[in-house]
Amino acid sequence: MSTTESASPRLAEVVAALDERYPPAWAEDWDRVGLVVGDPTALVRRVACVVDCVPETVAEALADGADLIVAHHPLLLRGVSSVAATTFKGRIVHRLIRADVALYVAHTNADVANPGVSDALAARLGLTDLRPLVPAPAGGAAAGGGRGFGRVGKLPAPVALAELVAHTAAVLPPTAWGVRAAGPPDRLIETVAVSGGAGDSFLAAAVAAGVDAFLTADLRHHPASEHLAGGGPALLDAAHWATERPWLDDLATFVRDRLGVPAMVSDLDTDPWTVHVSSPASPVDKEPRP
Ligand SMILES: [Zn+2]
């Protein structure tokens, strides 16, 4: 056994440390988090941090020599009765087990954690005085400690919405999607709510928070339109992956500092969208509907 190996923690130790930072009890009831694949007695010499456990990020992790992949999105969320290699997910499970690579998921429990997914997103924007957009319910497992979904914070100085959109696109990881926004381009923005991932369900919370703008992903026509018609904050809609990728740096730093294990962060854009073209006849910065 080499010196590196004898100094490397077992998977069980790594899982215990991750469970302590992101307790599975903090996850939503519908969520599926924690260890998905892996032998607790195996040594962990390298960790790969990814948003999505897909063939591309698995290949990257394997090439990097990782023994453990920590992913944000669950690989297996709904009930599964087979992991045969005849399905997309079954092939991933096979590839992981054949390569002796473990998989651990921290999803909504990492969203509500403090620091969590939206703290990393808020930090990219330079927001300060952070508080949860939707505080963890009193009496619940995650209650207190500044935990909850999303964050509300303040920009260093007010900026026009168009400027904030350009700033957001510049500080987030690059994607084909980029960032689109809804609301008057010259609207002054000082307070901002952010929520990594799909934030449709937090539109009402953003209104209640009284912020000038809300940055999230996966916004849809009707909820966004109705929100704006009701006088809600301006909306910034970034690529889902780009809003969660910033958290991987925080995760990797934790793994390195707490466990002394090298951790790689994947910059592979796993957003499904690969092409984005603005319509030549319709300026992207059109005036909003009266
Ligand atoms: Zn997500």
Residues whose N, C-alpha, C, O or C-beta is under 5 A from the ligand:
A	BS01	ZN	G197
